[in-house]
Amino acid sequence: MKFFKDLGQGVRNVFKGPSTKENLFKLDNRAPIGSAIPFGIQHVLAMFAANIAPIVIVLSAIGLYDSDFATFSILAALFMAGLGTIIQLLLGARLPVVAGTSFAFVPILIAIGQDAGGGEAGYYTIMGSIIVGGLFAIVFSLLYRFWGRLIKPIVPAIVILGVGLSLVGSGANSFFGGDSIIASVIATGHTPTDVPYFCYIIVALVTITSALLWSLLFKGVWKNINIIVGIAVGFIVSCLIPGMVDFSSMAIDANDLIGPHGIFDFPHFIDITKLRFELVPCILSCVCFIVTVVEGIGNTTAVAKAGLEREPTKREIMGAITTDGINASIGAFFGALPLTTFSENVGIVAQTKVINRSTIFVGALFLILAGLFPPIANFILAIPDVVIGGTMVILFGTIVVIGMKSISEAGWSDKNIMITAISVCVGFGITVATVSTDLGIATSTSLFDSLGVGWLGDLLSSCVLNMFIISFILSWVLPDSMNIPLFHKKANK
């Protein structure tokens, strides 16, 4: 009864009272549908491609990209992102957070799938490990009230900074064209579409300029839809350049209107009789879920600080990270990769200050529709990377700034400066440091492959986890007053 009473209260608070535009900047109460739609869709556009990208990467690595497994996993990711967001809004964090497919799992899931032989065997080994890992995350998160007391204020601040730093490379990559465009230009001197490369840069600059100008020239509520305006203008300009937008992906199969290439489809349950629960993959998945728990704490803290100008409560943090485990476990039964609170959308909240849960609810419904109606998903996926990148550099950079601000609020003591310096240089540095080899440029974490512990290198590829571990240890090891020597001789009388 207590559970249903709590759920009822969460639902009532989201949709209660008369709808006004002022409610966009309040956590509860209804926002006008005319305002909720653009602000909600803005959240969706910010995370849409990134929500699907991990599936493409993982299933390509195990040889299933051109199969029904990939198609059903993509539709499941969209549907579960919407459903998972609704669960977060009504029951979990009850903050303006959005659920999406986590990139943190990509290296580990590829290793799990390939070690299992790839193909269908690798797929079901991955899904089995996700289910176990999600259940572990639920238990681990429910114990937050005990281990959460050990986390000092500087630690979540550094985690927020880590989340931002983990995204800036992706934002810059998209701004300059995305992986396929950049790789083609480097290898052949021209883009795979034969569109001159400078056209992509122009579109990226038009996108970011449009977003900035809209924010500067307009006042009131509507100035905050600058991200969706930037994407819309960038997409229109890209459509005017022949060959930049691939419209073929939006084609509908008239002979199969109900299906992944038709007008309507629905989530499909995987064959649970083929699930494989192997010890090592399940352990690696559990360890990786600890990374996402840490990220969830950082994202929840960043949203509360950016949108509500306060620290999140223990209930909000525990609700967010526990729901991440629930969403991941449920999603695996539909073939989705782990869903967690999405860092990309923290930047939206920080930029717009729109924290209304009913508005995010509208965006979640749009994600569900995209999972049920493939043409919607195909249309959004046709938006070039440079258009999304033109706005992502704003959002991801904002998260970095929030992290810096949070560290400042924790205090620039000698201890905190030392913790921040080491966390950034070692925790983040190891993920971007490179070394030149006969096989080309490799990251420093590749060293662990040659030592036979590649899984450790995969885990250390997450700067968020690295920075959390380093800052947590140093927050307890270093003395509060750094100017007091540990060893000193008594003065001679």
Sequence and secondary structure as in RCSB ss.txt:
>XXXX:A:sequence
MKFFKDLGQGVRNVFKGPSTKENLFKLDNRAPIGSAIPFGIQHVLAMFAANIAPIVIVLSAIGLYDSDFATFSIL
AALFMAGLGTIIQLLLGARLPVVAGTSFAFVPILIAIGQDAGGGEAGYYTIMGSIIVGGLFAIVFSLLYRFWGRL
IKPIVPAIVILGVGLSLVGSGANSFFGGDSIIASVIATGHTPTDVPYFCYIIVALVTITSALLWSLLFKGVWKNI
NIIVGIAVGFIVSCLIPGMVDFSSMAIDANDLIGPHGIFDFPHFIDITKLRFELVPCILSCVCFIVTVVEGIGNT
TAVAKAGLEREPTKREIMGAITTDGINASIGAFFGALPLTTFSENVGIVAQTKVINRSTIFVGALFLILAGLFPP
IANFILAIPDVVIGGTMVILFGTIVVIGMKSISEAGWSDKNIMITAISVCVGFGITVATVSTDLGIATSTSLFDS
LGVGWLGDLLSSCVLNMFIISFILSWVLPDSMNIPLFHKKANK
>XXXX:A:secstr
 HHHHHHHHHHHHHH S   GGGGGSSSS   HHHHHHHHHHHHHHHHHHHHHHHHHHHHHTT TTSHHHHHHHH
HHHHHHHHHHHHHHHTSS SS  EEE GGGHHHHHHHHHHTTSHHHHHHHHHHHHHHHHHHHHHHHHTHHHHGGG
  THHHHHHHHHHHHHHHHHHHHHHTT HHHHHHHHHHSS TT   HHHHHHHHHHHHHHHHHHHHH  SGGGGG
HHHHHHHHHHHHHHTSTTSS GGGG   TT SBSTTSSB       GGG    HHHHHHHHHHHHHHHHHHHHHH
HHHIIIIISS   HHHHHHHHHHHHHHHHHHHTTT   EEE THHHHHHHHH    HHHHHHHHHHHHHHHH HH
HHHHHHTS HHHHHHHHHHHHHHHHHHHHHHHHHH   HHHHHHHHHIIIIIIHHHH EEEETTEEEEGGGHHHH
TT HHHHHHHT HHHHHHHHHHHHHHHS S TTS SS      
